[in-house]
Amino acid sequence: MEGVSFDKRGVLVCSGKPGFCNGDGPDDPINIQSTAAPGEPKRVAVASPDGKIAGFAEAIPFSIEASDKNCKPSVVRASPLAERVVARATGFSSLETLTVTTKSNDEGRTTENQAGRDGNWSGMLIVQLKGQSAGKTMLTVSGKSCTVSVTFPWGVGSNHPL
């Protein structure tokens, strides 16, 4: 799409000039419409014709997250049916030992992990249950001062847009 730029607030706008993107006038904000499943990221890139200037953005319209005190877990789809997700937890102490538990349908697993210097943790979760094509997984992250859980759907039917 030609004729777009960023205004002084950083909003993507249409120039309104003939032959370029259509808007209600100069500097009309561009509204990107999309459908999304829970936890599905939407990514947009804008680049100048010569490729020297570029901007990138990611949004998760229907985030999967929870919070307790300052701690917050979240899950972002890494595959269409959420058999692979990126799990993140923020708000813990620097280098704190964390207990990470996943429970998918009737199967569970617990591991010990360590928060980074910034108090954050992230990891890839893979949900593969023999003989099952769908379900829900609960991710629980526990530290010294808080325990937080979030549940997400995976498998057949989990990718229906909201």
N, C-alpha and C positions, 0 to 999 in steps of 0.2 A: 504494500500500500504506500503510495507516494503522497507527500504533502503533510506528513505528520511531524510534530516536534514536541518538546517539553516546554511548558510555560514556567514562569519564575517559581511556582510552587512545586514543580516536578511532575505535574499532571500531563499525561499524553493528550495532545490536542490536535485538531484538524485545522489546516491553514485556511480552508474555505475558498481557495483559489480554484477557478474552473480547471477541469482536467485532473484534479487531485481528489483526495478523499472528500466525501460529502458530509457536511455538517449543517447546523443551523446558522452558521456564520463563522467569521474568523475566531480562532481560539476556542472552538466548541470542544469540550472534553469528549474523548472517544470512550464509549462504553462497550467493553468486550463482554459478549454474552456466551455462556457455555453451560453445559450440564456437567455434573460431577457426582461421583459416588462418595460415600463417607471416607475421609482420609485421602482422597485422590488429589494430588497436586496439579495445578495448572500453571504452565510456564509460558512466558511471553518474552520475546527478544525484539529489540528495535535497533536497527543499524543504519548508518548513513550510507548512501550509494557507494561511496569509496571504501567503506568498511572501517574508517578511522575512528568513528564515534559509535559507541554501542551502549545500550542499556538492557538490563535483564531483570525480570521480576518473577517471583513465585508466590502463588496464593493457594491456600487450601480452604475452599469455600465452606466445607462441612468438616471441620477439624474433629479429630477424635482425641480428646484430652480431658483431664480432670485436675483437681488441685487440692492440696491439704497444707495449710500454713503457707510456707514459701515454696513448697515442693510441687512439681507438676510433671506428670508423664504425658507423652503424646505418641501417636502412631501415624506414620505416613505410608501409604501404599507404595510398594516397589514393584508390584506385579498387578495385572488387572483384577485378579480374583483374591488379592491380599494373602496369597500363600507365603509371600515374602513382604515384610514390612520393615521400615526403619523405626526403631523404638528409641525414644529420647526421654531423659528425665533431667530436670533442672532444679536448682534450689538447694542442693545438698552442700555439705562442707567440703572444702578443698581436700582432695585425696581420700575422702571418706570411703570406707568399705560398705558396699551396698549388697543387699540380698535381692536378687531378681528372680521372680517366680512367674512361670507361664503355666496356665491351665487351659487346655483345648479340649472341649467336650469332657471326656473322662480321663484324659492323660495329662500329667503335670511334670514339671521340671524346675529345679531350683539351682541357681549358680551364684557364686560370689563374684562381684565385679568391683571396680574402683572408680569413683568419680574422678574427673580430671582436676587440675589445679583450680579451674573455674567453678567447680562443684557440679559439673554436668557429666552425664553419661549418655552414650548412644551405642546401639548395636543393631545388627540385622537379625530378625527373628524369621525362622522358616517353619511354617505349619504344614506338616505332612502326616496325616493319620491314615493308616491302612484301612481300606474298606469304607472310608468316609469322604464324601465329596463337598461337605459344607459344615459350618458350625460357628461357634463363637470362641474367642480366646480372651482370657483375662490376663493382663500383665500387671504384676504388683512389684513395686520397687520400695524397699525398706531401708532406711538409714537410722541414725541415732535419734533424730528429732521428729521424723515423720515417716508414714507409710502411705503410699498412694497407689491406686489401682485404676485401670481403664480397660474397658471391654470393647472388642471390635469383631465384626462379622468377617468371615472368610469363606472362600469356595463359591460354588454355584449359587447365583442369585445375590451375592454380596456386592456386585458391581452395578446394581441398579441405581440410576441417578436419583437424588432427592429433589 
